């Protein structure tokens, strides 16, 4: 299947693996890329730019296909070494960067000069238009269903994607609620040129996370996520657990007086405990409502092949069948 996204990134299938903290290691990115999608290494999971450079090199040993690096720009009193991260990406020969968080304008000239394509994650059409105006090559449009940070507008993809198609000139992929061939065909119908999957890729054989995490996603329904940090206007969709319940109780009790320091135990530094050690009640971790559509743990190749086969079947058989056959009526 050829779309603007497959052509832009040099990939076989219009499927992107989003950047995910303590998931986007070389093993994950290589497995997705080898299966014909675009795998993504998560830069901020690596402790230093040199660690990122080593991770990029490891990924190159595992695949000769295109893969990308996610760079998330976060407000911080002690920000990561973003110049060092960008340098590691450029010197590593990476050709795609997924940016997220704050405006990436400061690093765009360096990436563009190196011939790197940039896709920026957005949760609103206005943000996507801004990304387009500063020179991003594509955007990932994240609906309210998505795991992680859905923004503060609460617009689901059935509205957000067509709105993006109405406004944007650059190509975009759908993100949030994407899991199978139905997701892909629906996204294409609403104007996207592909789809981005996060939670679905965690529940794969190659995902370098604890088995408890994969089992929790398979066991969850679409009703098992919660929105946390809404009072702080830093909303995150997470899978419910004991740590999340503690967090929500604090939000209810403290109300508008809540500060980040009040919930730091439930949100800061919990990813290694969950993703590496499998402590599923340690705190809040990003998970989409799409968990309700995830029922197995295939390899990345099995998953992507299944998605593409289902998408082709829907397009060729189910949708074509709705057109029916009508005899032409001669004009009078």
Beta strands, then each sheet from edge to edge (+ up, - down):
strand 1: 15-17
strand 2: 39-42
strand 3: 67-73
strand 4: 96-101
strand 5: 117-122
strand 6: 138-142
strand 7: 171-175
strand 8: 195-197
strand 9: 225-228
strand 10: 236-239
sheet 1: 1+ 8+ 7+ 6+ 5+ 4+ 3+ 2+
sheet 2: 9+ 10-
end
